[in-house]
Amino acid sequence: MPPPPEENKQASAQAAVDILWDISQILNCHLDRREISICTSLIERGINPEALATTIKELRKGAQEAKIELEARKQQQR
């Protein structure tokens, strides 16, 4: 007896995330499986993939700048 359709969907989704994660690792994208799953869901809901990639890059850049600023403040307090 074949598994229920919901199990098939879940297994297919997990397999897709696993494949995308492998590709992400090869391309050095620094995305974990959860982040890939979220991005996939957003794209499936109609978000422009290029806009999503740009947003992720901008968020990472902002986070890096904030980290540098925080480290500089810590150094000044010493």
mmJSON file of the N, C-alpha and C atoms, coordinates in Angstrom:
{"data_MODEL":{"atom_site":{
"group_PDB":["ATOM","ATOM","ATOM","ATOM","ATOM","ATOM","ATOM","ATOM","ATOM","ATOM","ATOM","ATOM","ATOM","ATOM","ATOM","ATOM","ATOM","ATOM","ATOM","ATOM","ATOM","ATOM","ATOM","ATOM","ATOM","ATOM","ATOM","ATOM","ATOM","ATOM","ATOM","ATOM","ATOM","ATOM","ATOM","ATOM","ATOM","ATOM","ATOM","ATOM","ATOM","ATOM","ATOM","ATOM","ATOM","ATOM","ATOM","ATOM","ATOM","ATOM","ATOM","ATOM","ATOM","ATOM","ATOM","ATOM","ATOM","ATOM","ATOM","ATOM","ATOM","ATOM","ATOM","ATOM","ATOM","ATOM","ATOM","ATOM","ATOM","ATOM","ATOM","ATOM","ATOM","ATOM","ATOM","ATOM","ATOM","ATOM","ATOM","ATOM","ATOM","ATOM","ATOM","ATOM","ATOM","ATOM","ATOM","ATOM","ATOM","ATOM","ATOM","ATOM","ATOM","ATOM","ATOM","ATOM","ATOM","ATOM","ATOM","ATOM","ATOM","ATOM","ATOM","ATOM","ATOM","ATOM","ATOM","ATOM","ATOM","ATOM","ATOM","ATOM","ATOM","ATOM","ATOM","ATOM","ATOM","ATOM","ATOM","ATOM","ATOM","ATOM","ATOM","ATOM","ATOM","ATOM","ATOM","ATOM","ATOM","ATOM","ATOM","ATOM","ATOM","ATOM","ATOM","ATOM","ATOM","ATOM","ATOM","ATOM","ATOM","ATOM","ATOM","ATOM","ATOM","ATOM","ATOM","ATOM","ATOM","ATOM","ATOM","ATOM","ATOM","ATOM","ATOM","ATOM","ATOM","ATOM","ATOM","ATOM","ATOM","ATOM","ATOM","ATOM","ATOM","ATOM","ATOM","ATOM","ATOM","ATOM","ATOM","ATOM","ATOM","ATOM","ATOM","ATOM","ATOM","ATOM","ATOM","ATOM","ATOM","ATOM","ATOM","ATOM","ATOM","ATOM","ATOM","ATOM","ATOM","ATOM","ATOM","ATOM","ATOM","ATOM","ATOM","ATOM","ATOM","ATOM","ATOM","ATOM","ATOM","ATOM","ATOM","ATOM","ATOM","ATOM","ATOM","ATOM","ATOM","ATOM","ATOM","ATOM","ATOM","ATOM","ATOM","ATOM","ATOM","ATOM","ATOM","ATOM","ATOM","ATOM","ATOM","ATOM","ATOM","ATOM","ATOM","ATOM","ATOM","ATOM","ATOM","ATOM","ATOM","ATOM"],
"id":[1,2,3,4,5,6,7,8,9,10,11,12,13,14,15,16,17,18,19,20,21,22,23,24,25,26,27,28,29,30,31,32,33,34,35,36,37,38,39,40,41,42,43,44,45,46,47,48,49,50,51,52,53,54,55,56,57,58,59,60,61,62,63,64,65,66,67,68,69,70,71,72,73,74,75,76,77,78,79,80,81,82,83,84,85,86,87,88,89,90,91,92,93,94,95,96,97,98,99,100,101,102,103,104,105,106,107,108,109,110,111,112,113,114,115,116,117,118,119,120,121,122,123,124,125,126,127,128,129,130,131,132,133,134,135,136,137,138,139,140,141,142,143,144,145,146,147,148,149,150,151,152,153,154,155,156,157,158,159,160,161,162,163,164,165,166,167,168,169,170,171,172,173,174,175,176,177,178,179,180,181,182,183,184,185,186,187,188,189,190,191,192,193,194,195,196,197,198,199,200,201,202,203,204,205,206,207,208,209,210,211,212,213,214,215,216,217,218,219,220,221,222,223,224,225,226,227,228,229,230,231,232,233,234],
"type_symbol":["N","C","C","N","C","C","N","C","C","N","C","C","N","C","C","N","C","C","N","C","C","N","C","C","N","C","C","N","C","C","N","C","C","N","C","C","N","C","C","N","C","C","N","C","C","N","C","C","N","C","C","N","C","C","N","C","C","N","C","C","N","C","C","N","C","C","N","C","C","N","C","C","N","C","C","N","C","C","N","C","C","N","C","C","N","C","C","N","C","C","N","C","C","N","C","C","N","C","C","N","C","C","N","C","C","N","C","C","N","C","C","N","C","C","N","C","C","N","C","C","N","C","C","N","C","C","N","C","C","N","C","C","N","C","C","N","C","C","N","C","C","N","C","C","N","C","C","N","C","C","N","C","C","N","C","C","N","C","C","N","C","C","N","C","C","N","C","C","N","C","C","N","C","C","N","C","C","N","C","C","N","C","C","N","C","C","N","C","C","N","C","C","N","C","C","N","C","C","N","C","C","N","C","C","N","C","C","N","C","C","N","C","C","N","C","C","N","C","C","N","C","C","N","C","C","N","C","C","N","C","C","N","C","C"],
"label_atom_id":["N","CA","C","N","CA","C","N","CA","C","N","CA","C","N","CA","C","N","CA","C","N","CA","C","N","CA","C","N","CA","C","N","CA","C","N","CA","C","N","CA","C","N","CA","C","N","CA","C","N","CA","C","N","CA","C","N","CA","C","N","CA","C","N","CA","C","N","CA","C","N","CA","C","N","CA","C","N","CA","C","N","CA","C","N","CA","C","N","CA","C","N","CA","C","N","CA","C","N","CA","C","N","CA","C","N","CA","C","N","CA","C","N","CA","C","N","CA","C","N","CA","C","N","CA","C","N","CA","C","N","CA","C","N","CA","C","N","CA","C","N","CA","C","N","CA","C","N","CA","C","N","CA","C","N","CA","C","N","CA","C","N","CA","C","N","CA","C","N","CA","C","N","CA","C","N","CA","C","N","CA","C","N","CA","C","N","CA","C","N","CA","C","N","CA","C","N","CA","C","N","CA","C","N","CA","C","N","CA","C","N","CA","C","N","CA","C","N","CA","C","N","CA","C","N","CA","C","N","CA","C","N","CA","C","N","CA","C","N","CA","C","N","CA","C","N","CA","C","N","CA","C","N","CA","C","N","CA","C","N","CA","C","N","CA","C","N","CA","C","N","CA","C"],
"label_alt_id":[null,null,null,null,null,null,null,null,null,null,null,null,null,null,null,null,null,null,null,null,null,null,null,null,null,null,null,null,null,null,null,null,null,null,null,null,null,null,null,null,null,null,null,null,null,null,null,null,null,null,null,null,null,null,null,null,null,null,null,null,null,null,null,null,null,null,null,null,null,null,null,null,null,null,null,null,null,null,null,null,null,null,null,null,null,null,null,null,null,null,null,null,null,null,null,null,null,null,null,null,null,null,null,null,null,null,null,null,null,null,null,null,null,null,null,null,null,null,null,null,null,null,null,null,null,null,null,null,null,null,null,null,null,null,null,null,null,null,null,null,null,null,null,null,null,null,null,null,null,null,null,null,null,null,null,null,null,null,null,null,null,null,null,null,null,null,null,null,null,null,null,null,null,null,null,null,null,null,null,null,null,null,null,null,null,null,null,null,null,null,null,null,null,null,null,null,null,null,null,null,null,null,null,null,null,null,null,null,null,null,null,null,null,null,null,null,null,null,null,null,null,null,null,null,null,null,null,null,null,null,null,null,null,null],
"label_comp_id":["MET","MET","MET","PRO","PRO","PRO","PRO","PRO","PRO","PRO","PRO","PRO","PRO","PRO","PRO","GLU","GLU","GLU","GLU","GLU","GLU","ASN","ASN","ASN","LYS","LYS","LYS","GLN","GLN","GLN","ALA","ALA","ALA","SER","SER","SER","ALA","ALA","ALA","GLN","GLN","GLN","ALA","ALA","ALA","ALA","ALA","ALA","VAL","VAL","VAL","ASP","ASP","ASP","ILE","ILE","ILE","LEU","LEU","LEU","TRP","TRP","TRP","ASP","ASP","ASP","ILE","ILE","ILE","SER","SER","SER","GLN","GLN","GLN","ILE","ILE","ILE","LEU","LEU","LEU","ASN","ASN","ASN","CYS","CYS","CYS","HIS","HIS","HIS","LEU","LEU","LEU","ASP","ASP","ASP","ARG","ARG","ARG","ARG","ARG","ARG","GLU","GLU","GLU","ILE","ILE","ILE","SER","SER","SER","ILE","ILE","ILE","CYS","CYS","CYS","THR","THR","THR","SER","SER","SER","LEU","LEU","LEU","ILE","ILE","ILE","GLU","GLU","GLU","ARG","ARG","ARG","GLY","GLY","GLY","ILE","ILE","ILE","ASN","ASN","ASN","PRO","PRO","PRO","GLU","GLU","GLU","ALA","ALA","ALA","LEU","LEU","LEU","ALA","ALA","ALA","THR","THR","THR","THR","THR","THR","ILE","ILE","ILE","LYS","LYS","LYS","GLU","GLU","GLU","LEU","LEU","LEU","ARG","ARG","ARG","LYS","LYS","LYS","GLY","GLY","GLY","ALA","ALA","ALA","GLN","GLN","GLN","GLU","GLU","GLU","ALA","ALA","ALA","LYS","LYS","LYS","ILE","ILE","ILE","GLU","GLU","GLU","LEU","LEU","LEU","GLU","GLU","GLU","ALA","ALA","ALA","ARG","ARG","ARG","LYS","LYS","LYS","GLN","GLN","GLN","GLN","GLN","GLN","GLN","GLN","GLN","ARG","ARG","ARG"],
"label_asym_id":["A","A","A","A","A","A","A","A","A","A","A","A","A","A","A","A","A","A","A","A","A","A","A","A","A","A","A","A","A","A","A","A","A","A","A","A","A","A","A","A","A","A","A","A","A","A","A","A","A","A","A","A","A","A","A","A","A","A","A","A","A","A","A","A","A","A","A","A","A","A","A","A","A","A","A","A","A","A","A","A","A","A","A","A","A","A","A","A","A","A","A","A","A","A","A","A","A","A","A","A","A","A","A","A","A","A","A","A","A","A","A","A","A","A","A","A","A","A","A","A","A","A","A","A","A","A","A","A","A","A","A","A","A","A","A","A","A","A","A","A","A","A","A","A","A","A","A","A","A","A","A","A","A","A","A","A","A","A","A","A","A","A","A","A","A","A","A","A","A","A","A","A","A","A","A","A","A","A","A","A","A","A","A","A","A","A","A","A","A","A","A","A","A","A","A","A","A","A","A","A","A","A","A","A","A","A","A","A","A","A","A","A","A","A","A","A","A","A","A","A","A","A","A","A","A","A","A","A","A","A","A","A","A","A"],
"label_entity_id":["1","1","1","1","1","1","1","1","1","1","1","1","1","1","1","1","1","1","1","1","1","1","1","1","1","1","1","1","1","1","1","1","1","1","1","1","1","1","1","1","1","1","1","1","1","1","1","1","1","1","1","1","1","1","1","1","1","1","1","1","1","1","1","1","1","1","1","1","1","1","1","1","1","1","1","1","1","1","1","1","1","1","1","1","1","1","1","1","1","1","1","1","1","1","1","1","1","1","1","1","1","1","1","1","1","1","1","1","1","1","1","1","1","1","1","1","1","1","1","1","1","1","1","1","1","1","1","1","1","1","1","1","1","1","1","1","1","1","1","1","1","1","1","1","1","1","1","1","1","1","1","1","1","1","1","1","1","1","1","1","1","1","1","1","1","1","1","1","1","1","1","1","1","1","1","1","1","1","1","1","1","1","1","1","1","1","1","1","1","1","1","1","1","1","1","1","1","1","1","1","1","1","1","1","1","1","1","1","1","1","1","1","1","1","1","1","1","1","1","1","1","1","1","1","1","1","1","1","1","1","1","1","1","1"],
"label_seq_id":[1,1,1,2,2,2,3,3,3,4,4,4,5,5,5,6,6,6,7,7,7,8,8,8,9,9,9,10,10,10,11,11,11,12,12,12,13,13,13,14,14,14,15,15,15,16,16,16,17,17,17,18,18,18,19,19,19,20,20,20,21,21,21,22,22,22,23,23,23,24,24,24,25,25,25,26,26,26,27,27,27,28,28,28,29,29,29,30,30,30,31,31,31,32,32,32,33,33,33,34,34,34,35,35,35,36,36,36,37,37,37,38,38,38,39,39,39,40,40,40,41,41,41,42,42,42,43,43,43,44,44,44,45,45,45,46,46,46,47,47,47,48,48,48,49,49,49,50,50,50,51,51,51,52,52,52,53,53,53,54,54,54,55,55,55,56,56,56,57,57,57,58,58,58,59,59,59,60,60,60,61,61,61,62,62,62,63,63,63,64,64,64,65,65,65,66,66,66,67,67,67,68,68,68,69,69,69,70,70,70,71,71,71,72,72,72,73,73,73,74,74,74,75,75,75,76,76,76,77,77,77,78,78,78],
"pdbx_PDB_ins_code":[null,null,null,null,null,null,null,null,null,null,null,null,null,null,null,null,null,null,null,null,null,null,null,null,null,null,null,null,null,null,null,null,null,null,null,null,null,null,null,null,null,null,null,null,null,null,null,null,null,null,null,null,null,null,null,null,null,null,null,null,null,null,null,null,null,null,null,null,null,null,null,null,null,null,null,null,null,null,null,null,null,null,null,null,null,null,null,null,null,null,null,null,null,null,null,null,null,null,null,null,null,null,null,null,null,null,null,null,null,null,null,null,null,null,null,null,null,null,null,null,null,null,null,null,null,null,null,null,null,null,null,null,null,null,null,null,null,null,null,null,null,null,null,null,null,null,null,null,null,null,null,null,null,null,null,null,null,null,null,null,null,null,null,null,null,null,null,null,null,null,null,null,null,null,null,null,null,null,null,null,null,null,null,null,null,null,null,null,null,null,null,null,null,null,null,null,null,null,null,null,null,null,null,null,null,null,null,null,null,null,null,null,null,null,null,null,null,null,null,null,null,null,null,null,null,null,null,null,null,null,null,null,null,null],
"Cartn_x":[0.845,0.0,0.895,0.687,1.531,1.279,2.295,2.112,1.055,0.456,-0.553,0.043,-0.792,-0.295,0.455,0.024,0.692,2.13,2.345,3.706,4.563,3.968,4.697,5.11,4.191,4.497,5.636,5.549,6.562,7.924,7.926,9.179,9.77,8.92,9.39,9.957,9.273,9.747,11.09,11.231,12.496,13.616,13.314,14.319,14.749,13.792,14.113,15.006,14.682,15.498,16.901,16.995,18.31,19.152,18.537,19.247,19.668,18.749,19.079,20.177,20.169,21.217,22.573,22.589,23.832,24.362,23.473,23.865,24.366,23.667,24.057,25.463,25.79,27.126,28.187,27.886,28.83,29.081,28.015,28.125,28.541,28.717,29.146,28.185,26.884,25.843,25.599,26.091,25.908,24.434,23.645,22.241,22.066,21.348,21.065,19.757,19.407,18.212,16.941,16.865,15.677,15.557,16.664,16.652,16.309,16.823,16.495,15.01,14.476,13.052,12.198,12.601,11.869,11.947,13.137,13.301,12.467,12.48,11.693,10.214,9.752,8.347,7.98,8.855,8.591,8.534,9.453,9.473,8.226,7.82,6.601,5.368,5.431,4.301,4.37,5.36,5.401,6.454,7.286,8.351,9.381,9.835,10.845,12.158,12.706,13.948,15.129,15.236,16.338,16.194,14.971,14.731,15.024,14.661,14.936,16.443,17.178,18.638,19.262,18.786,19.295,19.014,17.819,17.451,18.336,18.578,19.441,20.847,21.374,22.709,22.757,21.717,21.681,21.579,20.774,20.655,21.984,22.664,23.971,24.986,24.967,25.888,25.6,24.323,23.95,24.345,24.164,24.542,26.051,26.813,28.272,28.719,28.099,28.443,28.113,26.967,26.58,27.556,27.997,28.96,30.283,30.736,31.984,31.849,30.718,30.485,30.447,29.802,29.729,31.118,31.921,33.289,34.114,33.928,34.659,34.273,32.996,32.54,33.126,33.195,33.781,35.249,35.954,37.37,37.554,36.65,36.737,36.488,35.671,35.335,36.464,37.415,38.522,39.556],
"Cartn_y":[-1.179,0.0,1.249,2.172,3.37,4.3,5.1,6.032,7.082,7.677,8.716,9.885,10.58,11.689,12.752,13.014,14.028,13.615,12.323,11.831,11.982,11.716,11.884,13.332,14.26,15.684,16.085,15.627,15.985,15.396,14.16,13.518,14.227,14.608,15.326,16.691,17.38,18.696,18.57,17.559,17.349,17.015,16.192,15.843,17.081,17.946,19.178,20.085,20.229,21.061,20.476,19.163,18.518,18.793,18.707,18.972,20.436,21.336,22.761,23.087,22.396,22.608,22.162,21.013,20.543,21.582,22.118,23.148,24.39,24.755,25.91,25.745,24.537,24.267,24.382,23.862,23.937,25.394,26.205,27.611,28.514,27.915,28.662,29.81,29.501,30.511,30.813,29.972,30.145,30.155,29.281,29.116,27.747,27.705,26.403,25.861,24.66,24.017,24.806,25.364,26.145,27.387,28.081,29.279,28.935,27.833,27.394,27.084,26.432,26.102,27.37,28.367,29.639,30.324,30.382,31.006,30.292,28.978,28.192,28.502,28.56,28.866,30.256,31.232,32.591,32.637,31.942,31.922,31.231,30.137,29.442,30.326,31.288,32.195,33.444,33.5,34.576,35.645,35.505,36.485,36.351,37.471,37.478,36.943,35.878,35.29,36.258,37.097,38.059,39.097,39.551,40.514,39.876,38.62,37.901,37.778,37.426,37.308,38.65,39.719,41.056,41.423,41.119,41.411,40.645,39.38,38.569,39.165,39.551,40.155,41.443,42.28,43.544,43.305,42.329,42.01,41.507,40.675,40.173,41.304,42.203,43.338,44.209,44.481,45.278,44.607,43.308,42.562,42.606,42.479,42.544,43.93,44.969,46.337,46.57,46.069,46.213,45.476,44.316,43.54,44.29,44.87,45.638,46.844,47.53,48.698,48.303,47.201,46.725,46.382,45.723,45.39,46.655,47.653,48.914,49.595,49.574,50.17,49.427,48.117,47.332,47.695,47.881,48.245,49.624,50.553,51.901,51.907,50.997,50.944,50.357,49.716,49.082,50.06],
"Cartn_z":[0.0,0.0,0.0,-0.941,-1.015,0.175,0.526,1.634,1.289,2.305,2.049,1.257,0.476,-0.348,0.462,1.684,2.515,2.825,3.074,3.319,2.069,0.9,-0.36,-0.563,-0.28,-0.421,0.506,1.744,2.728,2.339,1.9,1.484,0.263,-0.682,-1.874,-1.502,-0.598,-0.157,0.55,1.393,2.103,1.129,0.143,-0.865,-1.653,-1.986,-2.715,-1.877,-0.596,0.294,0.413,0.516,0.606,-0.643,-1.807,-3.061,-3.132,-2.774,-2.786,-1.778,-0.635,0.365,-0.187,-0.874,-1.494,-2.487,-3.312,-4.279,-3.544,-2.479,-1.668,-1.108,-0.681,-0.15,-1.237,-2.415,-3.534,-3.918,-3.899,-4.284,-3.127,-1.939,-0.751,-0.433,-0.406,-0.175,1.3,2.177,3.624,4.024,3.422,3.796,4.433,5.56,6.157,5.576,5.96,5.394,5.704,6.895,7.276,6.395,6.196,5.361,3.912,3.423,2.065,1.958,2.964,2.977,2.955,3.738,3.771,2.407,1.829,0.514,-0.548,-0.516,-1.471,-1.328,-0.091,0.169,-0.353,-0.109,-0.591,-2.113,-2.764,-4.227,-4.769,-4.127,-4.554,-4.395,-3.479,-3.243,-4.114,-4.997,-5.971,-5.757,-4.732,-4.516,-5.636,-6.15,-7.201,-6.633,-7.211,-6.688,-6.67,-7.694,-7.735,-6.626,-6.392,-5.314,-3.96,-3.808,-2.561,-2.341,-3.381,-3.268,-2.909,-3.525,-3.218,-1.768,-1.303,0.082,1.057,0.773,1.645,1.687,0.529,0.482,1.298,1.166,1.898,3.401,3.797,5.222,5.78,5.028,5.475,5.588,4.609,4.638,5.86,6.116,7.281,8.581,8.65,9.855,10.061,8.985,9.083,9.533,8.983,9.384,10.852,11.304,12.706,13.614,13.184,13.969,14.094,13.003,13.016,13.935,13.843,14.698,16.17,16.477,17.856,18.385,17.57,17.974,18.203,17.344,17.501,18.809,19.149,20.415,21.61,21.516,22.606,22.792,21.672,21.736,22.371,22.079,22.632,24.137,24.617,26.038,26.869,26.261,26.997,27.419],
"occupancy":[1.0,1.0,1.0,1.0,1.0,1.0,1.0,1.0,1.0,1.0,1.0,1.0,1.0,1.0,1.0,1.0,1.0,1.0,1.0,1.0,1.0,1.0,1.0,1.0,1.0,1.0,1.0,1.0,1.0,1.0,1.0,1.0,1.0,1.0,1.0,1.0,1.0,1.0,1.0,1.0,1.0,1.0,1.0,1.0,1.0,1.0,1.0,1.0,1.0,1.0,1.0,1.0,1.0,1.0,1.0,1.0,1.0,1.0,1.0,1.0,1.0,1.0,1.0,1.0,1.0,1.0,1.0,1.0,1.0,1.0,1.0,1.0,1.0,1.0,1.0,1.0,1.0,1.0,1.0,1.0,1.0,1.0,1.0,1.0,1.0,1.0,1.0,1.0,1.0,1.0,1.0,1.0,1.0,1.0,1.0,1.0,1.0,1.0,1.0,1.0,1.0,1.0,1.0,1.0,1.0,1.0,1.0,1.0,1.0,1.0,1.0,1.0,1.0,1.0,1.0,1.0,1.0,1.0,1.0,1.0,1.0,1.0,1.0,1.0,1.0,1.0,1.0,1.0,1.0,1.0,1.0,1.0,1.0,1.0,1.0,1.0,1.0,1.0,1.0,1.0,1.0,1.0,1.0,1.0,1.0,1.0,1.0,1.0,1.0,1.0,1.0,1.0,1.0,1.0,1.0,1.0,1.0,1.0,1.0,1.0,1.0,1.0,1.0,1.0,1.0,1.0,1.0,1.0,1.0,1.0,1.0,1.0,1.0,1.0,1.0,1.0,1.0,1.0,1.0,1.0,1.0,1.0,1.0,1.0,1.0,1.0,1.0,1.0,1.0,1.0,1.0,1.0,1.0,1.0,1.0,1.0,1.0,1.0,1.0,1.0,1.0,1.0,1.0,1.0,1.0,1.0,1.0,1.0,1.0,1.0,1.0,1.0,1.0,1.0,1.0,1.0,1.0,1.0,1.0,1.0,1.0,1.0,1.0,1.0,1.0,1.0,1.0,1.0,1.0,1.0,1.0,1.0,1.0,1.0],
"B_iso_or_equiv":[0.0,0.0,0.0,0.0,0.0,0.0,0.0,0.0,0.0,0.0,0.0,0.0,0.0,0.0,0.0,0.0,0.0,0.0,0.0,0.0,0.0,0.0,0.0,0.0,0.0,0.0,0.0,0.0,0.0,0.0,0.0,0.0,0.0,0.0,0.0,0.0,0.0,0.0,0.0,0.0,0.0,0.0,0.0,0.0,0.0,0.0,0.0,0.0,0.0,0.0,0.0,0.0,0.0,0.0,0.0,0.0,0.0,0.0,0.0,0.0,0.0,0.0,0.0,0.0,0.0,0.0,0.0,0.0,0.0,0.0,0.0,0.0,0.0,0.0,0.0,0.0,0.0,0.0,0.0,0.0,0.0,0.0,0.0,0.0,0.0,0.0,0.0,0.0,0.0,0.0,0.0,0.0,0.0,0.0,0.0,0.0,0.0,0.0,0.0,0.0,0.0,0.0,0.0,0.0,0.0,0.0,0.0,0.0,0.0,0.0,0.0,0.0,0.0,0.0,0.0,0.0,0.0,0.0,0.0,0.0,0.0,0.0,0.0,0.0,0.0,0.0,0.0,0.0,0.0,0.0,0.0,0.0,0.0,0.0,0.0,0.0,0.0,0.0,0.0,0.0,0.0,0.0,0.0,0.0,0.0,0.0,0.0,0.0,0.0,0.0,0.0,0.0,0.0,0.0,0.0,0.0,0.0,0.0,0.0,0.0,0.0,0.0,0.0,0.0,0.0,0.0,0.0,0.0,0.0,0.0,0.0,0.0,0.0,0.0,0.0,0.0,0.0,0.0,0.0,0.0,0.0,0.0,0.0,0.0,0.0,0.0,0.0,0.0,0.0,0.0,0.0,0.0,0.0,0.0,0.0,0.0,0.0,0.0,0.0,0.0,0.0,0.0,0.0,0.0,0.0,0.0,0.0,0.0,0.0,0.0,0.0,0.0,0.0,0.0,0.0,0.0,0.0,0.0,0.0,0.0,0.0,0.0,0.0,0.0,0.0,0.0,0.0,0.0,0.0,0.0,0.0,0.0,0.0,0.0],
"pdbx_formal_charge":[null,null,null,null,null,null,null,null,null,null,null,null,null,null,null,null,null,null,null,null,null,null,null,null,null,null,null,null,null,null,null,null,null,null,null,null,null,null,null,null,null,null,null,null,null,null,null,null,null,null,null,null,null,null,null,null,null,null,null,null,null,null,null,null,null,null,null,null,null,null,null,null,null,null,null,null,null,null,null,null,null,null,null,null,null,null,null,null,null,null,null,null,null,null,null,null,null,null,null,null,null,null,null,null,null,null,null,null,null,null,null,null,null,null,null,null,null,null,null,null,null,null,null,null,null,null,null,null,null,null,null,null,null,null,null,null,null,null,null,null,null,null,null,null,null,null,null,null,null,null,null,null,null,null,null,null,null,null,null,null,null,null,null,null,null,null,null,null,null,null,null,null,null,null,null,null,null,null,null,null,null,null,null,null,null,null,null,null,null,null,null,null,null,null,null,null,null,null,null,null,null,null,null,null,null,null,null,null,null,null,null,null,null,null,null,null,null,null,null,null,null,null,null,null,null,null,null,null,null,null,null,null,null,null],
"auth_seq_id":[1,1,1,2,2,2,3,3,3,4,4,4,5,5,5,6,6,6,7,7,7,8,8,8,9,9,9,10,10,10,11,11,11,12,12,12,13,13,13,14,14,14,15,15,15,16,16,16,17,17,17,18,18,18,19,19,19,20,20,20,21,21,21,22,22,22,23,23,23,24,24,24,25,25,25,26,26,26,27,27,27,28,28,28,29,29,29,30,30,30,31,31,31,32,32,32,33,33,33,34,34,34,35,35,35,36,36,36,37,37,37,38,38,38,39,39,39,40,40,40,41,41,41,42,42,42,43,43,43,44,44,44,45,45,45,46,46,46,47,47,47,48,48,48,49,49,49,50,50,50,51,51,51,52,52,52,53,53,53,54,54,54,55,55,55,56,56,56,57,57,57,58,58,58,59,59,59,60,60,60,61,61,61,62,62,62,63,63,63,64,64,64,65,65,65,66,66,66,67,67,67,68,68,68,69,69,69,70,70,70,71,71,71,72,72,72,73,73,73,74,74,74,75,75,75,76,76,76,77,77,77,78,78,78],
"auth_comp_id":["MET","MET","MET","PRO","PRO","PRO","PRO","PRO","PRO","PRO","PRO","PRO","PRO","PRO","PRO","GLU","GLU","GLU","GLU","GLU","GLU","ASN","ASN","ASN","LYS","LYS","LYS","GLN","GLN","GLN","ALA","ALA","ALA","SER","SER","SER","ALA","ALA","ALA","GLN","GLN","GLN","ALA","ALA","ALA","ALA","ALA","ALA","VAL","VAL","VAL","ASP","ASP","ASP","ILE","ILE","ILE","LEU","LEU","LEU","TRP","TRP","TRP","ASP","ASP","ASP","ILE","ILE","ILE","SER","SER","SER","GLN","GLN","GLN","ILE","ILE","ILE","LEU","LEU","LEU","ASN","ASN","ASN","CYS","CYS","CYS","HIS","HIS","HIS","LEU","LEU","LEU","ASP","ASP","ASP","ARG","ARG","ARG","ARG","ARG","ARG","GLU","GLU","GLU","ILE","ILE","ILE","SER","SER","SER","ILE","ILE","ILE","CYS","CYS","CYS","THR","THR","THR","SER","SER","SER","LEU","LEU","LEU","ILE","ILE","ILE","GLU","GLU","GLU","ARG","ARG","ARG","GLY","GLY","GLY","ILE","ILE","ILE","ASN","ASN","ASN","PRO","PRO","PRO","GLU","GLU","GLU","ALA","ALA","ALA","LEU","LEU","LEU","ALA","ALA","ALA","THR","THR","THR","THR","THR","THR","ILE","ILE","ILE","LYS","LYS","LYS","GLU","GLU","GLU","LEU","LEU","LEU","ARG","ARG","ARG","LYS","LYS","LYS","GLY","GLY","GLY","ALA","ALA","ALA","GLN","GLN","GLN","GLU","GLU","GLU","ALA","ALA","ALA","LYS","LYS","LYS","ILE","ILE","ILE","GLU","GLU","GLU","LEU","LEU","LEU","GLU","GLU","GLU","ALA","ALA","ALA","ARG","ARG","ARG","LYS","LYS","LYS","GLN","GLN","GLN","GLN","GLN","GLN","GLN","GLN","GLN","ARG","ARG","ARG"],
"auth_asym_id":["A","A","A","A","A","A","A","A","A","A","A","A","A","A","A","A","A","A","A","A","A","A","A","A","A","A","A","A","A","A","A","A","A","A","A","A","A","A","A","A","A","A","A","A","A","A","A","A","A","A","A","A","A","A","A","A","A","A","A","A","A","A","A","A","A","A","A","A","A","A","A","A","A","A","A","A","A","A","A","A","A","A","A","A","A","A","A","A","A","A","A","A","A","A","A","A","A","A","A","A","A","A","A","A","A","A","A","A","A","A","A","A","A","A","A","A","A","A","A","A","A","A","A","A","A","A","A","A","A","A","A","A","A","A","A","A","A","A","A","A","A","A","A","A","A","A","A","A","A","A","A","A","A","A","A","A","A","A","A","A","A","A","A","A","A","A","A","A","A","A","A","A","A","A","A","A","A","A","A","A","A","A","A","A","A","A","A","A","A","A","A","A","A","A","A","A","A","A","A","A","A","A","A","A","A","A","A","A","A","A","A","A","A","A","A","A","A","A","A","A","A","A","A","A","A","A","A","A","A","A","A","A","A","A"],
"auth_atom_id":["N","CA","C","N","CA","C","N","CA","C","N","CA","C","N","CA","C","N","CA","C","N","CA","C","N","CA","C","N","CA","C","N","CA","C","N","CA","C","N","CA","C","N","CA","C","N","CA","C","N","CA","C","N","CA","C","N","CA","C","N","CA","C","N","CA","C","N","CA","C","N","CA","C","N","CA","C","N","CA","C","N","CA","C","N","CA","C","N","CA","C","N","CA","C","N","CA","C","N","CA","C","N","CA","C","N","CA","C","N","CA","C","N","CA","C","N","CA","C","N","CA","C","N","CA","C","N","CA","C","N","CA","C","N","CA","C","N","CA","C","N","CA","C","N","CA","C","N","CA","C","N","CA","C","N","CA","C","N","CA","C","N","CA","C","N","CA","C","N","CA","C","N","CA","C","N","CA","C","N","CA","C","N","CA","C","N","CA","C","N","CA","C","N","CA","C","N","CA","C","N","CA","C","N","CA","C","N","CA","C","N","CA","C","N","CA","C","N","CA","C","N","CA","C","N","CA","C","N","CA","C","N","CA","C","N","CA","C","N","CA","C","N","CA","C","N","CA","C","N","CA","C","N","CA","C","N","CA","C","N","CA","C","N","CA","C","N","CA","C","N","CA","C"],
"pdbx_PDB_model_num":[1,1,1,1,1,1,1,1,1,1,1,1,1,1,1,1,1,1,1,1,1,1,1,1,1,1,1,1,1,1,1,1,1,1,1,1,1,1,1,1,1,1,1,1,1,1,1,1,1,1,1,1,1,1,1,1,1,1,1,1,1,1,1,1,1,1,1,1,1,1,1,1,1,1,1,1,1,1,1,1,1,1,1,1,1,1,1,1,1,1,1,1,1,1,1,1,1,1,1,1,1,1,1,1,1,1,1,1,1,1,1,1,1,1,1,1,1,1,1,1,1,1,1,1,1,1,1,1,1,1,1,1,1,1,1,1,1,1,1,1,1,1,1,1,1,1,1,1,1,1,1,1,1,1,1,1,1,1,1,1,1,1,1,1,1,1,1,1,1,1,1,1,1,1,1,1,1,1,1,1,1,1,1,1,1,1,1,1,1,1,1,1,1,1,1,1,1,1,1,1,1,1,1,1,1,1,1,1,1,1,1,1,1,1,1,1,1,1,1,1,1,1,1,1,1,1,1,1,1,1,1,1,1,1]
}}}
